[in-house]
């Protein structure tokens, strides 16, 4: 599966953006999809995941209550709605596909599991000004 992340941009603190992760070559239905981000000088961290089966969602503590992940099967797209953005949310955001049986919460909690991703999309830059 090939993934394409889009929707990044420049926004003021408190603003909103919606990121899209669109698949080609395969349906996203069989995968757990995750959003990750990497800020300058920092490692890549898990932000949110959504499972293939029951649609279970997981979030990093830093984004809980502000970000919402969702899946549109008809559009073969996973979205990340980001509200109440903060300057510390500034980063390159990536989406990735994992085998469907992988637990989304574990993917966020254990960075080493990122190596098991089947596919990564190119990043989309989010810049939040103060």
Backbone as CSV, one residue per row, in Angstrom:
resi,resn,N_x,N_y,N_z,CA_x,CA_y,CA_z,C_x,C_y,C_z
1,UNK,0.847,-1.173,0.000,0.000,0.000,0.000,0.893,1.237,0.000
2,UNK,0.532,2.213,-0.834,1.271,3.482,-0.876,0.427,4.552,-0.189
3,UNK,1.090,5.330,0.666,0.389,6.336,1.447,0.871,7.733,1.074
4,UNK,-0.071,8.667,1.123,0.246,10.065,0.866,-0.387,10.912,1.951
5,UNK,0.460,11.592,2.725,-0.032,12.498,3.764,-0.100,13.910,3.205
6,UNK,-1.143,14.624,3.595,-1.302,16.000,3.137,-2.100,16.793,4.162
7,UNK,-2.168,18.102,3.953,-2.987,18.947,4.804,-2.222,19.827,5.765
8,UNK,-0.905,19.688,5.802,-0.123,20.523,6.699,-0.117,21.973,6.251
9,UNK,0.395,22.826,7.129,0.464,24.242,6.801,0.850,25.054,8.009
10,UNK,0.728,26.358,7.864,1.037,27.294,8.937,-0.267,27.764,9.578
11,UNK,-0.318,27.693,10.894,-1.524,28.091,11.613,-1.118,28.760,12.912
12,UNK,-1.942,29.669,13.393,-1.671,30.303,14.667,-2.065,29.385,15.820
13,UNK,-1.443,29.593,16.949,-1.794,28.828,18.141,-3.292,28.954,18.409
14,UNK,-3.909,27.826,18.740,-5.343,27.798,18.961,-6.136,27.425,17.734
15,UNK,-5.478,27.403,16.592,-6.149,27.090,15.336,-6.268,25.598,15.095
16,UNK,-6.785,25.250,13.911,-7.052,23.866,13.562,-6.511,23.534,12.176
17,UNK,-6.196,22.280,11.996,-5.832,21.729,10.693,-6.379,20.314,10.620
18,UNK,-6.632,19.846,9.406,-7.002,18.452,9.203,-6.026,17.813,8.240
19,UNK,-5.345,16.792,8.714,-4.413,16.041,7.884,-5.125,14.849,7.257
20,UNK,-4.702,14.506,6.046,-5.267,13.363,5.338,-4.167,12.362,5.022
21,UNK,-4.487,11.100,5.138,-3.589,10.011,4.742,-4.369,9.170,3.746
22,UNK,-4.016,9.313,2.473,-4.751,8.646,1.405,-3.929,7.495,0.849
23,UNK,-4.596,6.383,0.604,-3.908,5.187,0.130,-4.146,4.967,-1.354
24,UNK,-3.168,4.381,-1.983,-3.315,3.931,-3.360,-2.691,2.550,-3.470
25,UNK,-3.186,1.777,-4.392,-2.648,0.448,-4.591,-3.282,-0.608,-3.718
26,UNK,-4.019,-0.177,-2.694,-4.664,-1.136,-1.801,-5.655,-0.384,-0.921
27,UNK,-6.599,-1.117,-0.405,-7.504,-0.523,0.562,-6.837,-0.436,1.917
28,UNK,-7.229,0.572,2.683,-6.688,0.728,4.026,-7.393,-0.172,5.033
29,UNK,-8.423,-0.855,4.592,-9.276,-1.591,5.523,-8.531,-2.649,6.320
30,UNK,-7.482,-3.211,5.776,-6.813,-4.327,6.443,-5.675,-3.890,7.349
31,UNK,-5.525,-2.590,7.539,-4.361,-2.090,8.265,-4.759,-1.263,9.484
32,UNK,-3.901,-1.306,10.487,-3.936,-0.307,11.546,-3.119,0.874,11.056
33,UNK,-3.724,2.054,11.076,-3.066,3.244,10.551,-2.657,4.146,11.705
34,UNK,-1.451,4.628,11.629,-0.957,5.517,12.676,-0.477,6.842,12.117
35,UNK,-0.625,7.880,12.931,-0.033,9.180,12.645,1.142,9.374,13.597
36,UNK,2.239,9.870,13.071,3.445,10.119,13.839,3.940,11.525,13.526
37,UNK,4.798,12.039,14.377,5.367,13.354,14.095,6.818,13.403,14.564
38,UNK,7.563,14.258,13.900,8.956,14.443,14.266,9.272,15.924,14.229
39,UNK,9.574,16.463,15.397,9.947,17.869,15.510,11.444,18.009,15.273
40,UNK,11.898,19.192,14.885,13.333,19.388,14.646,14.162,18.996,15.854
41,UNK,15.160,18.142,15.627,16.062,17.750,16.694,15.522,16.697,17.639
42,UNK,14.349,16.169,17.348,13.735,15.177,18.226,13.443,13.887,17.460
43,UNK,13.198,12.829,18.204,12.838,11.566,17.591,11.390,11.555,17.136
44,UNK,11.067,10.592,16.322,9.696,10.460,15.849,8.820,9.848,16.939
45,UNK,7.653,10.427,17.163,6.770,9.943,18.214,5.398,9.612,17.645
46,UNK,4.771,8.630,18.264,3.423,8.270,17.863,2.416,9.291,18.360
47,UNK,1.464,9.632,17.525,0.441,10.617,17.860,-0.912,9.943,18.057
48,UNK,-1.303,9.126,17.096,-2.624,8.508,17.159,-2.680,7.317,16.223
49,UNK,-3.530,6.345,16.564,-3.733,5.191,15.699,-5.216,4.849,15.640
50,UNK,-5.591,4.162,14.557,-6.951,3.650,14.412,-6.859,2.241,13.854
51,UNK,-7.573,1.323,14.483,-7.462,-0.083,14.086,-8.337,-0.379,12.876
52,UNK,-8.050,-1.516,12.238,-8.796,-1.886,11.039,-10.123,-2.545,11.377
53,UNK,-10.171,-3.236,12.482,-11.336,-4.083,12.744,-12.485,-3.320,13.384
54,UNK,-12.286,-2.894,14.611,-13.384,-2.249,15.334,-13.250,-0.735,15.392
55,UNK,-12.236,-0.205,14.741,-12.070,1.242,14.711,-11.570,1.832,16.007
56,UNK,-10.997,0.995,16.878,-10.461,1.515,18.138,-9.411,2.586,17.875
57,UNK,-9.455,3.624,18.679,-8.511,4.720,18.508,-7.662,4.912,19.759
58,UNK,-6.448,5.372,19.561,-5.513,5.622,20.650,-4.803,6.936,20.371
59,UNK,-4.446,7.617,21.467,-3.808,8.920,21.345,-2.651,9.048,22.320
60,UNK,-1.639,9.780,21.913,-0.601,10.173,22.852,-1.205,11.127,23.868
61,UNK,-0.686,11.107,25.089,-1.222,11.962,26.142,-1.187,13.436,25.750
62,UNK,-0.176,13.812,25.008,0.012,15.219,24.666,-1.055,15.762,23.717
63,UNK,-1.809,14.873,23.067,-2.809,15.342,22.093,-4.233,14.931,22.460
64,UNK,-4.392,14.173,23.527,-5.728,13.723,23.932,-6.639,14.916,24.175
65,UNK,-7.855,14.814,23.650,-8.818,15.890,23.805,-8.700,16.983,22.772
66,UNK,-7.620,16.979,21.994,-7.422,18.013,20.977,-7.426,17.431,19.565
67,UNK,-6.899,16.230,19.402,-6.802,15.585,18.095,-7.825,14.458,18.000
68,UNK,-8.349,14.240,16.799,-9.276,13.144,16.550,-8.898,12.443,15.261
69,UNK,-8.728,11.125,15.350,-8.422,10.324,14.169,-9.703,9.649,13.698
70,UNK,-9.855,9.545,12.379,-11.047,8.903,11.826,-10.704,8.262,10.497
71,UNK,-11.566,7.358,10.088,-11.332,6.620,8.837,-12.554,6.767,7.949
72,UNK,-12.341,7.117,6.688,-13.420,7.144,5.693,-13.127,6.047,4.684
73,UNK,-13.846,4.952,4.800,-13.551,3.787,3.951,-13.869,4.072,2.484
74,UNK,-14.904,4.828,2.231,-15.278,5.127,0.846,-14.194,5.931,0.146
75,UNK,-13.518,6.799,0.906,-12.454,7.621,0.327,-11.086,6.987,0.497
76,UNK,-11.045,5.835,1.190,-9.772,5.158,1.440,-8.761,6.110,2.095
77,UNK,-9.259,6.838,3.067,-8.472,7.894,3.695,-8.651,7.855,5.205
78,UNK,-7.568,8.141,5.920,-7.612,8.339,7.367,-7.286,9.802,7.636
79,UNK,-8.092,10.416,8.477,-7.924,11.828,8.793,-7.401,12.008,10.212
80,UNK,-6.708,13.113,10.423,-6.318,13.538,11.766,-6.768,14.985,11.910
81,UNK,-7.851,15.181,12.644,-8.339,16.520,12.931,-7.587,17.057,14.138
82,UNK,-6.932,18.184,13.967,-6.113,18.757,15.028,-6.692,20.108,15.421
83,UNK,-7.169,20.194,16.640,-7.741,21.433,17.164,-6.883,21.968,18.303
84,UNK,-7.114,23.222,18.659,-6.386,23.856,19.758,-4.881,23.639,19.619
85,UNK,-4.378,23.875,18.439,-2.961,23.624,18.171,-2.065,24.524,19.002
86,UNK,-0.915,23.961,19.365,0.073,24.656,20.193,1.397,24.723,19.443
87,UNK,2.246,25.664,19.774,3.559,25.726,19.110,4.325,24.407,19.222
88,UNK,4.159,23.698,20.321,4.872,22.421,20.481,4.336,21.303,19.582
89,UNK,3.248,21.559,18.880,2.750,20.592,17.898,3.481,20.732,16.556
90,UNK,4.314,21.740,16.425,5.059,21.946,15.184,5.955,20.747,14.905
91,UNK,5.797,20.158,13.727,6.562,18.963,13.367,6.212,18.538,11.945
92,UNK,7.010,17.632,11.430,6.613,16.890,10.229,5.709,15.746,10.676
93,UNK,4.567,15.612,10.048,3.622,14.568,10.395,3.611,13.499,9.296
94,UNK,3.642,12.253,9.738,3.683,11.110,8.828,2.556,10.133,9.166
95,UNK,2.073,9.438,8.149,1.162,8.327,8.424,1.845,7.033,8.005
96,UNK,1.433,5.959,8.648,2.039,4.656,8.377,0.988,3.571,8.518
97,UNK,1.202,2.484,7.806,0.296,1.336,7.842,0.978,0.164,8.525
98,UNK,0.258,-0.461,9.446,0.751,-1.628,10.174,-0.199,-2.796,9.916
99,UNK,0.289,-4.013,10.098,-0.629,-5.155,10.004,-1.832,-4.937,10.916
100,UNK,-2.985,-5.398,10.458,-4.219,-5.097,11.157,-4.311,-5.616,12.575
101,UNK,-3.555,-6.652,12.904,-3.661,-7.231,14.238,-2.804,-6.509,15.274
102,UNK,-2.033,-5.524,14.840,-1.185,-4.809,15.789,-2.034,-3.893,16.656
103,UNK,-1.716,-3.835,17.939,-2.470,-3.025,18.887,-2.045,-1.570,18.765
104,UNK,-3.014,-0.720,18.497,-2.699,0.686,18.264,-2.067,1.377,19.454
105,UNK,-2.511,1.026,20.653,-1.931,1.641,21.837,-0.464,1.277,22.009
106,UNK,-0.123,0.057,21.685,1.278,-0.379,21.781,2.144,0.343,20.764
107,UNK,1.591,0.579,19.588,2.358,1.272,18.553,2.751,2.664,19.027
108,UNK,1.851,3.330,19.752,2.161,4.661,20.276,3.147,4.567,21.427
109,UNK,2.937,3.610,22.315,3.733,3.535,23.542,5.144,3.003,23.309
110,UNK,5.354,2.240,22.255,6.645,1.592,22.033,7.221,2.030,20.696
111,UNK,8.077,3.063,20.688,8.653,3.562,19.429,9.347,2.485,18.613
112,UNK,9.863,1.446,19.271,10.559,0.385,18.528,9.626,-0.319,17.545
113,UNK,8.322,-0.287,17.811,7.369,-0.949,16.915,7.217,-0.228,15.580
114,UNK,7.692,1.026,15.519,7.605,1.763,14.261,8.352,1.046,13.134
115,UNK,9.372,0.272,13.510,10.146,-0.444,12.492,9.323,-1.531,11.807
116,UNK,8.179,-1.878,12.386,7.338,-2.928,11.816,6.293,-2.385,10.852
117,UNK,6.304,-1.075,10.623,5.351,-0.498,9.671,5.594,-1.066,8.281
118,UNK,4.514,-1.322,7.573,4.593,-1.879,6.226,4.823,-0.786,5.189
119,UNK,4.383,0.429,5.520,4.492,1.515,4.559,4.413,2.837,5.296
120,UNK,5.167,3.816,4.805,5.146,5.171,5.352,4.827,6.151,4.226
121,UNK,4.018,7.152,4.567,3.806,8.238,3.630,4.871,9.312,3.835
122,UNK,5.066,10.163,2.854,5.962,11.294,3.027,5.328,12.264,4.001
123,UNK,6.156,12.985,4.718,5.660,13.875,5.746,4.963,15.104,5.198
124,UNK,4.124,15.675,6.047,3.505,16.958,5.760,3.799,17.863,6.953
125,UNK,4.295,19.055,6.666,4.789,19.933,7.715,3.659,20.748,8.339
126,UNK,3.598,20.718,9.652,2.672,21.544,10.424,3.492,22.531,11.239
127,UNK,3.206,23.806,11.069,3.897,24.854,11.811,2.861,25.671,12.556
128,UNK,3.028,25.741,13.879,2.089,26.482,14.713,2.827,27.677,15.301
129,UNK,2.365,28.864,14.974,3.022,30.076,15.452,2.387,30.530,16.765
130,UNK,3.221,31.138,17.602,2.728,31.595,18.913,2.195,33.016,18.845
